[in-house]
Amino acid sequence: MATPATARRDRKQSLTEQITFWIGVVGSIVTIALTAWNTHTKSQIDARQEELKALELQLQERSTGIEESKERVDRYKWVLSLFPDLNDPNEQKRNFTVSLIRLALTRGEAEQLFASFQNSSDKQLQSVGQSGIAAIEIEPIALLVSRMNAGAAEIRKSAVAALERDYKSSSQAIALVLRTYDTERIDDLSPSGVINGLYFLGATDPAAWDQRQADTGKQVASRIEAKRAGPQTQSALNTFRALLQKVPATQ
């Protein structure tokens, strides 16, 4: 039988154990609550940071848009300042002004501007519009012609192939290639550039040539031969001369 002292000791131990138990329970609850709160708080902080990043990105995009708008307005103002030169009696100056305008505008902007000129009641502006549209249309051809004289063989071959595939009946392409053999330009051509131009010209459609181009072609052939063309160049030159013989004399 337990003595009063033992009973009191047992009750004291039981109370201590209960207190320890509840302290543990409360501690666990507090830990879980703090963990949940920290998770919630971190989630809110992360969400806020994402919102701030999104806002920063929007501000950057808006700032970029504003800068682009300013740049576009500045270009338009500069183009507008060139308009008086479009009526200059000097054709060379007018063409130069058209080229400057084309460089200042995107392709879409230039097409819209020159198309509006074509629809103008002013004959001079109609002519400028036609020149501008022609300049835009000739750009891809001019790029290929310039690549025929590139340093890398693959670029040269690709350019010649594209010209022969897409522009063998193009009078514009013929004119641009002939121009590379002008007296002041021919020395800028590498041996490969000389041959590549001849390859293209020799593969063109005779019906695409006019008589003026044919006459120029004969001059070009003589100019190339005067530079002591090698066997490969001479072969391409013979093919080119044979093509010139097929150009209809009535054109």
Secondary structure, DSSP 8 states (H G I E B T S, - for coil): ---HHHHHHHHHHHHHHHHHHHHHHHHHHHHHHHHHHHHHHHHHHHHHHHHHHHHHHHHHHHHHHHHHHHHHHHHHHHHHHHGGGGG-S-HHHHHHHHHHHHHHS-HHHHHHHHHHHHTSS-HHHHHHHHHHHHHHHHHHHHHHHHHTT-SSHHHHHHHHHHHHHH-TT-HHHHHHHHHTTSTTTGGGS-HHHHHHHHHHHHHS-GGG--HHHHHHHHHHHHHHHTTT--HHHHHHHHHHHHHHTTS-TT-
